Amino acid sequence: MNNLFNKMTSLLKKYDSVILMGHQNPDLDAIGSMLGMYEILLKLKITPYLFLKKDNNSYDDTIKEIIKLTNKYNYTYINKYKNIITDKTLLIILDVHQDNRIEYPKILNSKIDVIVLDHHIKNSNYIRNTVLFYIDSSLSSMVELVGHYSKYLNIPFTSITATVMLGGLEIDTNMYNLKTTEQTYKIAAYFTKLGADNILKQNLLKENKADYLRKADFIKKSYTIDNIAICVINNKFKNSELAEIADELLKFEDIEASFVIGKLDNNYIGISARSIGNIDVCTIMKLFNGGGHSNTAAAQIENTTIKEIEQQLKERLENIQ
């Protein structure tokens, strides 16, 4: 990893400003890794900008609270970012590598150099023509990589950023139940040492009661095929909510894998998949042109119906039984 950090630091020093971007509907891992890179760039005397596609009030309560806590940071939006870009501006994309899933895909049409850093298994529609493209699917999360980079440079984070990053680590590992290694625990300890606030973290991780009950109702209606749980959601849900339901289903006894199917918008159906390790859900998601890891994966399918995807999933599960 030191070779990556050496190369990245040399690249960063060629630029005066950097735009930081995650995936659509950013979660704590995406926003946490953006904040971590923001503080690293400040110490390297490079001007950073946090890119958000929507108005602040359009995000969920957790992201709105983080924006409020970091309101003195440089944020940029669709109607402003073009004024920032010069031939000395870099775009760093974190926690995603698919060109259609970044916060604002049209930014790739700009004349701007791009670095991609991700921890998901490489998908076919990955971003091309980058000055640096790095994926490490053995990592638990993007905040883990940025945490290692912080330690390498000896540039500590503020308490707020360490808190958000620790929350992102816990979400992406499902409270250290998935993709957790010795290094994951070391980075968690590092965030704690930097002053991660446990009370603030718990507040950020709290869930709206109505949302919880809504998801609980769908969990109640889920069904099993042997040791696999399947949940079908006809309402419009976010990717992150599908993932949360998949995580919850995995907690039930005798369940080794879970699949949650839901409508993301008028054009896309999403599948979120989880496994305790014996079933490779990434292989199954690749059949839907998705990807991820062997125990956490997802797919987005365009121009289809939930019923069609449910039937296709059952057929593909039959082939692996």
C-alpha positions in Angstrom: 0.0 0.0 0.0 3.0 2.3 0.5 3.6 2.3 -3.2 0.1 3.5 -3.8 0.5 6.3 -1.2 3.9 7.4 -2.7 2.4 7.6 -6.2 -0.8 9.3 -5.0 1.1 12.0 -3.0 3.4 12.7 -6.0 0.3 13.1 -8.2 -1.5 15.3 -5.7 1.4 17.8 -5.5 0.9 18.6 -9.2 -2.5 20.2 -8.6 -3.7 23.4 -6.9 -7.2 22.2 -6.2 -9.1 18.9 -5.9 -12.8 18.1 -6.2 -13.9 15.2 -4.0 -16.9 13.1 -5.1 -18.6 9.9 -3.9 -21.5 7.9 -5.2 -25.1 8.9 -5.6 -27.0 9.2 -2.3 -23.8 9.1 -0.3 -23.5 7.0 2.9 -21.2 7.4 5.8 -18.4 5.6 4.1 -18.5 7.8 1.0 -18.9 11.1 2.9 -16.4 10.0 5.6 -13.7 9.2 3.1 -14.4 12.5 1.3 -14.0 14.4 4.6 -10.8 12.4 5.4 -9.2 13.3 2.0 -10.4 16.9 2.5 -8.4 17.3 5.7 -5.3 15.5 4.1 -5.4 17.9 1.2 -5.6 20.9 3.5 -2.4 19.8 5.2 -0.7 19.3 1.8 -1.7 22.9 1.0 -4.0 21.9 -1.8 -7.5 23.5 -1.9 -10.2 20.8 -1.6 -13.9 21.0 -2.5 -16.6 18.6 -1.4 -19.0 18.0 -4.3 -22.7 17.5 -3.7 -25.2 17.1 -6.5 -28.3 18.2 -4.6 -29.2 21.0 -2.3 -28.2 20.2 1.3 -31.8 19.7 2.4 -32.4 17.0 -0.2 -30.2 14.5 1.7 -31.2 12.3 4.6 -31.0 13.5 8.2 -27.6 11.9 8.8 -25.9 13.6 5.8 -27.6 16.9 6.5 -26.2 16.8 10.1 -22.7 16.1 8.8 -23.0 19.0 6.3 -24.1 21.2 9.2 -21.1 20.1 11.3 -18.7 20.9 8.5 -20.4 24.0 7.2 -17.1 25.9 7.1 -15.7 23.5 4.6 -15.6 24.2 0.9 -18.7 22.6 -0.7 -19.4 22.9 -4.4 -22.5 22.1 -6.4 -23.7 21.5 -10.0 -24.1 25.2 -10.7 -20.7 26.1 -9.2 -18.1 23.5 -9.9 -17.3 24.7 -13.5 -15.9 27.9 -11.9 -13.4 25.9 -9.9 -11.9 23.8 -12.7 -8.6 24.9 -14.2 -5.7 22.9 -15.8 -4.5 22.4 -12.2 -7.7 20.8 -10.8 -8.0 17.1 -10.0 -11.2 15.1 -9.4 -10.9 12.3 -6.8 -13.8 9.8 -6.9 -14.2 7.7 -3.7 -16.2 4.6 -2.8 -17.4 4.0 -6.4 -15.8 3.3 -9.8 -18.8 3.0 -12.2 -19.2 6.0 -14.4 -23.0 5.9 -14.0 -23.1 5.7 -10.2 -20.9 8.7 -9.2 -22.7 11.7 -7.7 -22.7 13.7 -11.0 -21.6 11.6 -14.0 -21.6 14.7 -16.3 -18.5 16.0 -14.6 -16.5 13.3 -16.5 -17.2 15.3 -19.6 -15.1 18.2 -18.2 -11.4 18.5 -19.1 -10.2 17.3 -15.7 -7.8 14.6 -14.5 -9.3 11.9 -12.4 -8.3 9.5 -9.6 -10.6 6.7 -8.7 -10.2 4.9 -5.3 -12.6 2.1 -4.4 -13.0 -1.1 -2.5 -15.6 -2.9 -4.6 -14.9 -5.6 -7.2 -14.3 -4.0 -10.6 -17.4 -3.6 -12.7 -17.5 -3.5 -16.6 -18.6 0.1 -16.7 -15.6 1.5 -14.8 -14.3 5.0 -15.3 -11.6 5.1 -17.9 -8.8 7.6 -18.8 -7.7 8.2 -15.2 -4.3 9.3 -13.9 -4.7 6.7 -11.1 -7.3 3.9 -10.8 -7.0 1.8 -7.6 -9.4 -0.9 -6.3 -8.7 -3.1 -3.3 -11.6 -5.4 -2.7 -10.0 -6.8 0.4 -10.6 -3.6 2.3 -13.7 -3.3 4.5 -14.5 0.2 3.3 -13.2 3.4 1.7 -12.6 5.0 5.1 -10.2 2.2 5.9 -8.0 3.1 2.9 -8.1 6.9 3.7 -7.3 6.1 7.3 -4.2 4.1 6.3 -3.2 7.1 4.1 -3.6 9.4 7.0 -1.3 7.3 9.1 1.2 7.0 6.3 1.4 10.8 6.0 1.1 11.3 9.7 -1.7 13.8 9.1 -4.4 13.2 11.8 -8.1 13.9 11.4 -10.3 16.2 13.4 -12.6 14.6 15.9 -15.7 15.2 13.7 -14.1 13.5 10.6 -12.8 10.6 12.8 -16.3 10.2 14.1 -17.9 10.1 10.7 -15.2 7.7 9.4 -15.7 5.3 12.3 -19.4 5.3 11.6 -18.8 4.5 8.0 -16.5 1.7 9.0 -19.1 0.2 11.3 -21.9 0.5 8.7 -19.8 -1.1 5.9 -18.7 -4.0 8.1 -22.2 -4.5 9.6 -20.7 -3.8 13.0 -17.5 -5.9 12.2 -19.5 -8.9 11.0 -18.4 -8.6 7.4 -15.1 -8.1 5.7 -13.3 -7.4 9.0 -9.6 -8.0 9.3 -6.9 -7.1 11.8 -6.3 -4.0 9.8 -9.9 -3.0 10.1 -9.7 -3.1 13.9 -6.5 -1.1 13.9 -8.1 1.6 11.8 -11.1 1.7 14.1 -8.7 2.1 17.1 -6.9 4.8 15.1 -10.2 6.8 14.6 -10.9 6.3 18.3 -7.5 7.6 19.3 -8.0 10.7 17.2 -11.1 11.5 19.2 -14.0 9.9 17.5 -17.0 10.9 19.6 -19.1 7.8 20.5 -22.2 9.9 21.4 -22.1 11.8 18.1 -21.5 8.6 16.2 -24.5 6.9 17.8 -26.6 10.0 16.9 -25.4 9.8 13.3 -26.3 6.1 13.2 -29.8 6.5 14.7 -32.7 5.7 12.5 -36.0 7.4 12.1 -38.7 5.2 13.8 -41.1 5.4 10.8 -38.3 4.2 8.5 -37.4 1.4 10.8 -41.0 0.2 11.0 -41.4 0.4 7.3 -38.3 -1.8 6.7 -39.4 -4.2 9.5 -42.7 -4.7 7.7 -40.9 -5.8 4.5 -38.6 -8.0 6.5 -41.7 -9.7 8.0 -42.9 -10.4 4.4 -39.6 -11.9 3.3 -39.4 -15.6 2.5 -36.7 -18.3 2.3 -35.5 -20.8 -0.3 -33.5 -23.3 1.7 -30.9 -21.2 3.5 -31.4 -18.0 1.4 -33.7 -15.2 2.4 -35.4 -13.1 -0.3 -37.2 -9.8 0.3 -39.2 -8.1 -2.4 -40.1 -4.4 -2.0 -42.6 -2.8 -4.3 -42.2 0.7 -2.9 -39.4 3.0 -4.0 -36.3 2.6 -1.7 -32.7 3.8 -1.7 -29.8 1.5 -2.4 -28.6 2.0 1.2 -32.0 0.9 2.6 -32.0 -2.2 0.5 -28.5 -3.0 1.9 -29.8 -2.4 5.5 -32.6 -4.9 5.0 -30.2 -7.4 3.5 -27.9 -7.0 6.5 -30.9 -7.6 8.9 -32.0 -10.7 7.1 -28.6 -12.2 7.5 -29.0 -12.1 11.3 -31.7 -14.8 11.4 -30.7 -18.4 12.2 -30.0 -20.8 9.4 -29.7 -17.9 6.8 -26.5 -17.9 4.9 -27.4 -15.4 2.2 -29.9 -12.7 1.6 -31.2 -10.8 -1.5 -33.4 -7.7 -1.4 -35.1 -6.5 -4.6 -36.5 -3.0 -4.8 -37.4 -0.2 -7.1 -34.7 2.6 -7.0 -36.4 5.0 -9.5 -38.6 4.8 -12.6 -35.8 3.2 -14.7 -33.8 1.0 -12.3 -34.5 -2.1 -10.1 -31.9 -2.7 -7.4 -30.7 -5.9 -5.8 -28.7 -5.9 -2.6 -27.0 -9.2 -1.6 -25.3 -10.4 1.5 -23.6 -13.6 2.6 -21.9 -15.0 5.7 -19.3 -16.4 3.5 -20.4 -19.8 2.2 -22.3 -18.4 -0.8 -20.6 -16.1 -3.2 -23.2 -13.4 -3.8 -20.8 -11.4 -6.1 -20.9 -14.2 -8.7 -24.7 -14.1 -8.6 -24.8 -10.3 -8.9 -22.4 -10.4 -11.9 -25.1 -12.4 -13.7 -27.2 -9.1 -13.4 -24.1 -7.0 -14.5 -23.5 -6.1 -10.9 -20.6 -6.7 -8.6 -19.1 -6.2 -5.2 -17.5 -8.8 -2.9 -18.1 -12.5 -2.2 -20.2 -11.6 0.9 -21.6 -8.2 0.0 -22.7 -7.3 -3.6 -25.3 -5.4 -5.5 -26.7 -4.8 -9.0 -28.9 -2.2 -10.8 -31.0 -3.4 -13.7 -32.5 -1.0 -16.2 -35.8 -1.1 -18.0 -37.3 -4.2 -16.2 -39.8 -5.0 -13.5 -39.4 -6.3 -9.9 -41.4 -9.4 -10.8 -39.1 -10.2 -13.7 -36.0 -9.7 -11.6 -37.4 -11.9 -8.8 -38.1 -14.7 -11.2 -34.6 -14.4 -12.7 -33.0 -14.4 -9.3 -34.9 -17.6 -8.3 -33.8 -19.3 -11.5 -30.1 -18.4 -11.0 -30.2 -19.5 -7.3 -31.6 -22.9 -8.4 -28.5 -23.3 -10.6 -26.1 -22.8 -7.7 -27.9 -25.0 -5.2 
